[in-house]
Amino acid sequence: MSVWTVTHGKLDDLDVKDVFEFEQGQLHDIDHNTDILKTIRETEEFTADTEAAVDKSVDEFRSTFVSSAGKLLVEKKPDVDKAAPVDQEKIVAVEK
């Protein structure tokens, strides 16, 4: 998994000092939260479907990884289309 992650550019924006922690977390995540490794062991194949599952899993893990600087690796942007409208109050100055 680590070689796939690196060769597909998934660590290009990661500081070198965070690579080991990312790798350990990613491997733990794939092993405990997916069937990817089990599928590879049982089929002894790395199919397009398996690769798609790895890609999705790595991207999901990337979105939760916090660097040693305390910042998310992937900055989450708010979904403006799903935001609830907000009624704004108007402040009006009144002469006394």
N, CA, C and O atoms as a Tinker XYZ file with bonds, in Angstrom:
   384  protein
     1  N      0.809000   -1.181000    0.000000    73     2
     2  CA     0.000000    0.000000    0.000000    64     1     3
     3  C      0.865000    1.262000    0.000000    63     2     4     5
     4  O      0.532000    2.247000   -0.660000    81     3
     5  N      1.953000    1.230000    0.727000    73     3     6
     6  CA     2.804000    2.416000    0.821000    64     5     7
     7  C      3.401000    2.782000   -0.522000    63     6     8     9
     8  O      3.443000    3.958000   -0.885000    81     7
     9  N      3.858000    1.794000   -1.255000    73     7    10
    10  CA     4.459000    2.072000   -2.569000    64     9    11
    11  C      3.394000    2.645000   -3.502000    63    10    12    13
    12  O      3.664000    3.607000   -4.222000    81    11
    13  N      2.194000    2.073000   -3.501000    73    11    14
    14  CA     1.112000    2.592000   -4.335000    64    13    15
    15  C      0.818000    4.047000   -3.974000    63    14    16    17
    16  O      0.670000    4.895000   -4.854000    81    15
    17  N      0.736000    4.324000   -2.681000    73    15    18
    18  CA     0.418000    5.672000   -2.213000    64    17    19
    19  C      1.446000    6.683000   -2.701000    63    18    20    21
    20  O      1.087000    7.766000   -3.162000    81    19
    21  N      2.714000    6.333000   -2.600000    73    19    22
    22  CA     3.782000    7.252000   -3.022000    64    21    23
    23  C      3.812000    7.414000   -4.536000    63    22    24    25
    24  O      3.921000    8.533000   -5.038000    81    23
    25  N      3.715000    6.313000   -5.262000    73    23    26
    26  CA     3.832000    6.390000   -6.718000    64    25    27
    27  C      2.618000    7.033000   -7.380000    63    26    28    29
    28  O      2.659000    7.378000   -8.561000    81    27
    29  N      1.544000    7.194000   -6.621000    73    27    30
    30  CA     0.359000    7.862000   -7.162000    64    29    31
    31  C      0.218000    9.292000   -6.635000    63    30    32    33
    32  O     -0.850000    9.897000   -6.734000    81    31
    33  N      1.295000    9.818000   -6.080000    73    31    34
    34  CA     1.344000   11.221000   -5.692000    64    33    35
    35  C      0.541000   11.591000   -4.465000    63    34    36    37
    36  O      0.284000   12.772000   -4.231000    81    35
    37  N      0.140000   10.616000   -3.681000    73    35    38
    38  CA    -0.712000   10.898000   -2.529000    64    37    39
    39  C      0.049000   11.511000   -1.353000    63    38    40    41
    40  O     -0.563000   11.988000   -0.397000    81    39
    41  N      1.385000   11.499000   -1.423000    73    39    42
    42  CA     2.184000   12.086000   -0.343000    64    41    43
    43  C      2.952000   13.318000   -0.800000    63    42    44    45
    44  O      3.773000   13.846000   -0.050000    81    43
    45  N      2.699000   13.779000   -2.006000    73    43    46
    46  CA     3.454000   14.914000   -2.550000    64    45    47
    47  C      3.337000   16.173000   -1.699000    63    46    48    49
    48  O      4.272000   16.972000   -1.650000    81    47
    49  N      2.208000   16.360000   -1.032000    73    47    50
    50  CA     2.005000   17.556000   -0.217000    64    49    51
    51  C      2.258000   17.320000    1.271000    63    50    52    53
    52  O      1.907000   18.152000    2.108000    81    51
    53  N      2.864000   16.187000    1.592000    73    51    54
    54  CA     3.129000   15.834000    2.982000    64    53    55
    55  C      4.592000   16.114000    3.329000    63    54    56    57
    56  O      5.494000   15.740000    2.580000    81    55
    57  N      4.821000   16.768000    4.460000    73    55    58
    58  CA     6.178000   17.038000    4.923000    64    57    59
    59  C      6.872000   15.699000    5.223000    63    58    60    61
    60  O      6.255000   14.788000    5.775000    81    59
    61  N      8.122000   15.591000    4.867000    73    59    62
    62  CA     8.874000   14.345000    5.035000    64    61    63
    63  C      8.830000   13.836000    6.472000    63    62    64    65
    64  O      8.777000   12.626000    6.692000    81    63
    65  N      8.849000   14.726000    7.441000    73    63    66
    66  CA     8.849000   14.285000    8.842000    64    65    67
    67  C      7.532000   13.627000    9.259000    63    66    68    69
    68  O      7.471000   12.986000   10.308000    81    67
    69  N      6.466000   13.779000    8.442000    73    67    70
    70  CA     5.173000   13.184000    8.759000    64    69    71
    71  C      4.896000   11.883000    8.008000    63    70    72    73
    72  O      3.863000   11.249000    8.223000    81    71
    73  N      5.814000   11.486000    7.127000    73    71    74
    74  CA     5.577000   10.315000    6.277000    64    73    75
    75  C      5.396000    9.037000    7.087000    63    74    76    77
    76  O      4.466000    8.275000    6.821000    81    75
    77  N      6.252000    8.784000    8.062000    73    75    78
    78  CA     6.168000    7.547000    8.837000    64    77    79
    79  C      4.834000    7.455000    9.575000    63    78    80    81
    80  O      4.169000    6.420000    9.535000    81    79
    81  N      4.451000    8.529000   10.242000    73    79    82
    82  CA     3.186000    8.526000   10.975000    64    81    83
    83  C      2.004000    8.335000   10.021000    63    82    84    85
    84  O      1.064000    7.604000   10.333000    81    83
    85  N      2.054000    8.994000    8.856000    73    83    86
    86  CA     0.993000    8.825000    7.866000    64    85    87
    87  C      0.923000    7.372000    7.410000    63    86    88    89
    88  O     -0.157000    6.785000    7.353000    81    87
    89  N      2.079000    6.796000    7.085000    73    87    90
    90  CA     2.125000    5.418000    6.594000    64    89    91
    91  C      1.544000    4.453000    7.625000    63    90    92    93
    92  O      0.745000    3.582000    7.280000    81    91
    93  N      1.939000    4.603000    8.881000    73    91    94
    94  CA     1.437000    3.718000    9.928000    64    93    95
    95  C     -0.075000    3.859000   10.091000    63    94    96    97
    96  O     -0.790000    2.865000   10.213000    81    95
    97  N     -0.546000    5.084000   10.091000    73    95    98
    98  CA    -1.977000    5.330000   10.221000    64    97    99
    99  C     -2.763000    4.806000    9.041000    63    98   100   101
   100  O     -3.835000    4.224000    9.207000    81    99
   101  N     -2.230000    5.014000    7.845000    73    99   102
   102  CA    -2.900000    4.544000    6.636000    64   101   103
   103  C     -2.989000    3.018000    6.635000    63   102   104   105
   104  O     -4.049000    2.466000    6.339000    81   103
   105  N     -1.912000    2.340000    6.955000    73   103   106
   106  CA    -1.923000    0.877000    6.983000    64   105   107
   107  C     -2.906000    0.349000    8.028000    63   106   108   109
   108  O     -3.624000   -0.620000    7.781000    81   107
   109  N     -2.932000    0.983000    9.175000    73   107   110
   110  CA    -3.887000    0.594000   10.220000    64   109   111
   111  C     -5.310000    0.803000    9.719000    63   110   112   113
   112  O     -6.168000   -0.060000    9.901000    81   111
   113  N     -5.560000    1.935000    9.094000    73   111   114
   114  CA    -6.895000    2.253000    8.584000    64   113   115
   115  C     -7.334000    1.244000    7.522000    63   114   116   117
   116  O     -8.455000    0.740000    7.576000    81   115
   117  N     -6.474000    0.950000    6.572000    73   115   118
   118  CA    -6.821000    0.003000    5.509000    64   117   119
   119  C     -7.045000   -1.395000    6.085000    63   118   120   121
   120  O     -7.952000   -2.107000    5.656000    81   119
   121  N     -6.227000   -1.782000    7.044000    73   119   122
   122  CA    -6.348000   -3.124000    7.631000    64   121   123
   123  C     -7.609000   -3.277000    8.481000    63   122   124   125
   124  O     -8.249000   -4.328000    8.454000    81   123
   125  N     -7.969000   -2.241000    9.232000    73   123   126
   126  CA    -9.079000   -2.359000   10.172000    64   125   127
   127  C    -10.412000   -1.815000    9.657000    63   126   128   129
   128  O    -11.456000   -2.144000   10.220000    81   127
   129  N    -10.409000   -1.000000    8.616000    73   127   130
   130  CA   -11.652000   -0.373000    8.169000    64   129   131
   131  C    -12.070000   -0.745000    6.753000    63   130   132   133
   132  O    -13.078000   -0.244000    6.254000    81   131
   133  N    -11.310000   -1.616000    6.102000    73   131   134
   134  CA   -11.666000   -2.057000    4.753000    64   133   135
   135  C    -11.376000   -3.551000    4.618000    63   134   136   137
   136  O    -10.777000   -4.168000    5.499000    81   135
   137  N    -11.809000   -4.108000    3.510000    73   135   138
   138  CA   -11.500000   -5.508000    3.193000    64   137   139
   139  C    -10.435000   -5.608000    2.107000    63   138   140   141
   140  O    -10.251000   -6.670000    1.513000    81   139
   141  N     -9.745000   -4.526000    1.849000    73   139   142
   142  CA    -8.784000   -4.479000    0.748000    64   141   143
   143  C     -7.682000   -5.524000    0.904000    63   142   144   145
   144  O     -7.426000   -6.293000   -0.023000    81   143
   145  N     -7.039000   -5.558000    2.043000    73   143   146
   146  CA    -5.937000   -6.507000    2.239000    64   145   147
   147  C     -6.438000   -7.946000    2.206000    63   146   148   149
   148  O     -5.768000   -8.829000    1.670000    81   147
   149  N     -7.612000   -8.180000    2.778000    73   147   150
   150  CA    -8.210000   -9.518000    2.758000    64   149   151
   151  C     -8.480000   -9.944000    1.312000    63   150   152   153
   152  O     -8.210000  -11.086000    0.938000    81   151
   153  N     -9.006000   -9.036000    0.511000    73   151   154
   154  CA    -9.296000   -9.338000   -0.891000    64   153   155
   155  C     -8.023000   -9.672000   -1.658000    63   154   156   157
   156  O     -7.991000  -10.618000   -2.446000    81   155
   157  N     -6.982000   -8.894000   -1.423000    73   155   158
   158  CA    -5.706000   -9.149000   -2.114000    64   157   159
   159  C     -5.131000  -10.493000   -1.690000    63   158   160   161
   160  O     -4.641000  -11.251000   -2.528000    81   159
   161  N     -5.189000  -10.795000   -0.389000    73   159   162
   162  CA    -4.674000  -12.079000    0.095000    64   161   163
   163  C     -5.440000  -13.255000   -0.514000    63   162   164   165
   164  O     -4.844000  -14.245000   -0.937000    81   163
   165  N     -6.767000  -13.132000   -0.550000    73   163   166
   166  CA    -7.595000  -14.237000   -1.032000    64   165   167
   167  C     -7.533000  -14.430000   -2.544000    63   166   168   169
   168  O     -7.512000  -15.563000   -3.026000    81   167
   169  N     -7.503000  -13.335000   -3.289000    73   167   170
   170  CA    -7.514000  -13.439000   -4.758000    64   169   171
   171  C     -6.124000  -13.451000   -5.364000    63   170   172   173
   172  O     -5.931000  -13.895000   -6.495000    81   171
   173  N     -5.149000  -12.954000   -4.594000    73   171   174
   174  CA    -3.781000  -12.784000   -5.079000    64   173   175
   175  C     -3.738000  -11.915000   -6.340000    63   174   176   177
   176  O     -2.887000  -12.091000   -7.211000    81   175
   177  N     -4.684000  -10.971000   -6.409000    73   175   178
   178  CA    -4.759000  -10.050000   -7.547000    64   177   179
   179  C     -4.967000   -8.627000   -7.051000    63   178   180   181
   180  O     -5.520000   -8.384000   -5.978000    81   179
   181  N     -4.505000   -7.708000   -7.869000    73   179   182
   182  CA    -4.724000   -6.288000   -7.609000    64   181   183
   183  C     -5.476000   -5.749000   -8.822000    63   182   184   185
   184  O     -4.878000   -5.248000   -9.775000    81   183
   185  N     -6.808000   -5.865000   -8.762000    73   183   186
   186  CA    -7.655000   -5.519000   -9.894000    64   185   187
   187  C     -7.943000   -4.017000   -9.931000    63   186   188   189
   188  O     -7.574000   -3.275000   -9.021000    81   187
   189  N     -8.600000   -3.596000  -10.987000    73   187   190
   190  CA    -9.000000   -2.189000  -11.106000    64   189   191
   191  C     -9.958000   -1.811000   -9.975000    63   190   192   193
   192  O     -9.895000   -0.696000   -9.457000    81   191
   193  N    -10.846000   -2.734000   -9.589000    73   191   194
   194  CA   -11.764000   -2.476000   -8.477000    64   193   195
   195  C    -11.004000   -2.328000   -7.159000    63   194   196   197
   196  O    -11.329000   -1.473000   -6.336000    81   195
   197  N     -9.997000   -3.166000   -6.973000    73   195   198
   198  CA    -9.172000   -3.070000   -5.770000    64   197   199
   199  C     -8.427000   -1.748000   -5.746000    63   198   200   201
   200  O     -8.354000   -1.086000   -4.711000    81   199
   201  N     -7.875000   -1.367000   -6.885000    73   199   202
   202  CA    -7.156000   -0.093000   -6.959000    64   201   203
   203  C     -8.087000    1.076000   -6.665000    63   202   204   205
   204  O     -7.699000    2.017000   -5.973000    81   203
   205  N     -9.298000    1.027000   -7.178000    73   203   206
   206  CA   -10.270000    2.086000   -6.899000    64   205   207
   207  C    -10.585000    2.151000   -5.407000    63   206   208   209
   208  O    -10.735000    3.237000   -4.847000    81   207
   209  N    -10.687000    0.988000   -4.766000    73   207   210
   210  CA   -10.940000    0.942000   -3.321000    64   209   211
   211  C     -9.759000    1.515000   -2.538000    63   210   212   213
   212  O     -9.951000    2.228000   -1.553000    81   211
   213  N     -8.542000    1.204000   -2.976000    73   211   214
   214  CA    -7.341000    1.749000   -2.333000    64   213   215
   215  C     -7.325000    3.271000   -2.496000    63   214   216   217
   216  O     -7.079000    3.998000   -1.533000    81   215
   217  N     -7.584000    3.743000   -3.692000    73   215   218
   218  CA    -7.588000    5.181000   -3.970000    64   217   219
   219  C     -8.588000    5.900000   -3.065000    63   218   220   221
   220  O     -8.270000    6.929000   -2.470000    81   219
   221  N     -9.784000    5.355000   -2.970000    73   219   222
   222  CA   -10.823000    5.955000   -2.125000    64   221   223
   223  C    -10.411000    5.928000   -0.658000    63   222   224   225
   224  O    -10.574000    6.919000    0.055000    81   223
   225  N     -9.876000    4.794000   -0.207000    73   223   226
   226  CA    -9.467000    4.661000    1.186000    64   225   227
   227  C     -8.347000    5.639000    1.544000    63   226   228   229
   228  O     -8.376000    6.272000    2.600000    81   227
   229  N     -7.367000    5.753000    0.657000    73   227   230
   230  CA    -6.251000    6.675000    0.912000    64   229   231
   231  C     -6.761000    8.113000    0.951000    63   230   232   233
   232  O     -6.366000    8.884000    1.826000    81   231
   233  N     -7.631000    8.482000    0.018000    73   231   234
   234  CA    -8.170000    9.843000    0.010000    64   233   235
   235  C     -8.969000   10.133000    1.277000    63   234   236   237
   236  O     -8.879000   11.227000    1.833000    81   235
   237  N     -9.749000    9.158000    1.730000    73   235   238
   238  CA   -10.502000    9.341000    2.972000    64   237   239
   239  C     -9.569000    9.499000    4.162000    63   238   240   241
   240  O     -9.808000   10.337000    5.031000    81   239
   241  N     -8.499000    8.692000    4.207000    73   239   242
   242  CA    -7.544000    8.816000    5.313000    64   241   243
   243  C     -6.825000   10.164000    5.250000    63   242   244   245
   244  O     -6.618000   10.811000    6.277000    81   243
   245  N     -6.449000   10.580000    4.049000    73   243   246
   246  CA    -5.789000   11.879000    3.878000    64   245   247
   247  C     -6.651000   13.012000    4.443000    63   246   248   249
   248  O     -6.130000   13.969000    5.015000    81   247
   249  N     -7.965000   12.897000    4.279000    73   247   250
   250  CA    -8.856000   13.969000    4.733000    64   249   251
   251  C     -8.950000   14.050000    6.257000    63   250   252   253
   252  O     -9.460000   15.033000    6.794000    81   251
   253  N     -8.459000   13.021000    6.958000    73   251   254
   254  CA    -8.502000   13.028000    8.422000    64   253   255
   255  C     -7.120000   13.194000    9.057000    63   254   256   257
   256  O     -7.014000   13.380000   10.269000    81   255
   257  N     -6.066000   13.128000    8.247000    73   255   258
   258  CA    -4.707000   13.140000    8.799000    64   257   259
   259  C     -4.316000   14.548000    9.239000    63   258   260   261
   260  O     -4.452000   15.516000    8.491000    81   259
   261  N     -3.827000   14.633000   10.475000    73   259   262
   262  CA    -3.350000   15.899000   11.027000    64   261   263
   263  C     -1.828000   15.841000   11.082000    63   262   264   265
   264  O     -1.253000   14.926000   11.673000    81   263
   265  N     -1.187000   16.817000   10.467000    73   263   266
   266  CA     0.277000   16.853000   10.403000    64   265   267
   267  C      0.876000   17.192000   11.758000    63   266   268   269
   268  O      0.162000   17.556000   12.692000    81   267
   269  N      2.195000   17.070000   11.855000    73   267   270
   270  CA     2.880000   17.408000   13.107000    64   269   271
   271  C      2.757000   18.904000   13.412000    63   270   272   273
   272  O      2.978000   19.330000   14.546000    81   271
   273  N      2.403000   19.698000   12.398000    73   271   274
   274  CA     2.185000   21.127000   12.602000    64   273   275
   275  C      0.774000   21.408000   13.120000    63   274   276   277
   276  O      0.415000   22.556000   13.381000    81   275
   277  N     -0.028000   20.332000   13.268000    73   275   278
   278  CA    -1.370000   20.491000   13.800000    64   277   279
   279  C     -2.412000   20.884000   12.764000    63   278   280   281
   280  O     -3.499000   21.340000   13.121000    81   279
   281  N     -2.096000   20.714000   11.487000    73   279   282
   282  CA    -3.026000   21.098000   10.427000    64   281   283
   283  C     -3.489000   19.869000    9.659000    63   282   284   285
   284  O     -2.740000   18.908000    9.482000    81   283
   285  N     -4.733000   19.917000    9.208000    73   283   286
   286  CA    -5.237000   18.852000    8.360000    64   285   287
   287  C     -4.452000   18.838000    7.059000    63   286   288   289
   288  O     -4.124000   19.892000    6.514000    81   287
   289  N     -4.153000   17.657000    6.568000    73   287   290
   290  CA    -3.436000   17.518000    5.301000    64   289   291
   291  C     -4.293000   18.033000    4.158000    63   290   292   293
   292  O     -3.791000   18.682000    3.240000    81   291
   293  N     -5.585000   17.744000    4.214000    73   291   294
   294  CA    -6.519000   18.199000    3.191000    64   293   295
   295  C     -7.465000   19.192000    3.843000    63   294   296   297
   296  O     -8.212000   18.852000    4.760000    81   295
   297  N     -7.420000   20.422000    3.356000    73   295   298
   298  CA    -8.289000   21.450000    3.915000    64   297   299
   299  C     -9.705000   21.241000    3.411000    63   298   300   301
   300  O     -9.953000   21.204000    2.206000    81   299
   301  N    -10.620000   21.106000    4.342000    73   299   302
   302  CA   -12.015000   20.901000    3.977000    64   301   303
   303  C    -12.663000   22.249000    3.684000    63   302   304   305
   304  O    -12.581000   23.190000    4.473000    81   303
   305  N    -13.304000   22.307000    2.529000    73   303   306
   306  CA   -14.001000   23.531000    2.145000    64   305   307
   307  C    -15.489000   23.326000    2.361000    63   306   308   309
   308  O    -16.022000   22.258000    2.059000    81   307
   309  N    -16.163000   24.345000    2.884000    73   307   310
   310  CA   -17.593000   24.191000    3.126000    64   309   311
   311  C    -18.359000   24.040000    1.812000    63   310   312   313
   312  O    -18.002000   24.635000    0.795000    81   311
   313  N    -19.407000   23.241000    1.854000    73   311   314
   314  CA   -20.256000   23.052000    0.684000    64   313   315
   315  C    -21.285000   24.175000    0.678000    63   314   316   317
   316  O    -22.309000   24.097000    1.357000    81   315
   317  N    -21.007000   25.203000   -0.082000    73   315   318
   318  CA   -21.845000   26.397000   -0.105000    64   317   319
   319  C    -23.255000   26.075000   -0.584000    63   318   320   321
   320  O    -24.219000   26.685000   -0.122000    81   319
   321  N    -23.383000   25.132000   -1.496000    73   319   322
   322  CA   -24.702000   24.787000   -2.028000    64   321   323
   323  C    -25.617000   24.183000   -0.968000    63   322   324   325
   324  O    -26.840000   24.287000   -1.069000    81   323
   325  N    -25.034000   23.558000    0.039000    73   323   326
   326  CA   -25.831000   22.925000    1.090000    64   325   327
   327  C    -25.992000   23.804000    2.326000    63   326   328   329
   328  O    -26.629000   23.401000    3.299000    81   327
   329  N    -25.422000   24.993000    2.289000    73   327   330
   330  CA   -25.496000   25.885000    3.440000    64   329   331
   331  C    -26.917000   26.424000    3.593000    63   330   332   333
   332  O    -27.580000   26.747000    2.608000    81   331
   333  N    -27.365000   26.514000    4.825000    73   331   334
   334  CA   -28.695000   27.048000    5.099000    64   333   335
   335  C    -28.663000   28.564000    4.974000    63   334   336   337
   336  O    -27.696000   29.203000    5.391000    81   335
   337  N    -29.704000   29.136000    4.409000    73   335   338
   338  CA   -29.739000   30.599000    4.303000    64   337   339
   339  C    -29.804000   31.233000    5.693000    63   338   340   341
   340  O    -30.388000   30.671000    6.620000    81   339
   341  N    -29.204000   32.388000    5.817000    73   339   342
   342  CA   -29.159000   33.089000    7.098000    64   341   343
   343  C    -29.848000   34.431000    6.932000    63   342   344   345
   344  O    -29.515000   35.212000    6.041000    81   343
   345  N    -30.815000   34.688000    7.804000    73   343   346
   346  CA   -31.464000   35.999000    7.787000    64   345   347
   347  C    -30.567000   36.978000    8.517000    63   346   348   349
   348  O    -30.150000   36.735000    9.650000    81   347
   349  N    -30.279000   38.073000    7.864000    73   347   350
   350  CA   -29.409000   39.082000    8.447000    64   349   351
   351  C    -30.260000   40.184000    9.080000    63   350   352   353
   352  O    -31.264000   40.614000    8.514000    81   351
   353  N    -29.848000   40.618000   10.234000    73   351   354
   354  CA   -30.516000   41.759000   10.861000    64   353   355
   355  C    -29.874000   43.022000   10.354000    63   354   356   357
   356  O    -28.678000   43.054000   10.064000    81   355
   357  N    -30.681000   44.074000   10.247000    73   355   358
   358  CA   -30.179000   45.355000    9.787000    64   357   359
   359  C    -30.066000   46.285000   10.991000    63   358   360   361
   360  O    -31.010000   46.414000   11.770000    81   359
   361  N    -28.941000   46.915000   11.139000    73   359   362
   362  CA   -28.754000   47.889000   12.211000    64   361   363
   363  C    -28.990000   49.259000   11.607000    63   362   364   365
   364  O    -28.341000   49.638000   10.631000    81   363
   365  N    -29.911000   49.992000   12.184000    73   363   366
   366  CA   -30.273000   51.308000   11.666000    64   365   367
   367  C    -30.023000   52.340000   12.750000    63   366   368   369
   368  O    -30.489000   52.210000   13.882000    81   367
   369  N    -29.286000   53.356000   12.378000    73   367   370
   370  CA   -29.029000   54.448000   13.315000    64   369   371
   371  C    -30.236000   55.393000   13.323000    63   370   372   373
   372  O    -30.712000   55.812000   12.268000    81   371
   373  N    -30.719000   55.718000   14.510000    73   371   374
   374  CA   -31.870000   56.598000   14.647000    64   373   375
   375  C    -31.429000   57.821000   15.391000    63   374   376   377
   376  O    -30.750000   57.731000   16.413000    81   375
   377  N    -31.826000   58.997000   14.867000    73   375   378
   378  CA   -31.471000   60.248000   15.553000    64   377   379
   379  C    -32.330000   60.429000   16.776000    63   378   380   381
   380  O    -33.514000   60.092000   16.783000    81   379
   381  N    -31.707000   60.976000   17.830000    73   379   382
   382  CA   -32.444000   61.222000   19.084000    64   381   383
   383  C    -32.998000   62.593000   19.103000    63   382   384
   384  O    -33.647000   62.984000   20.074000    81   383
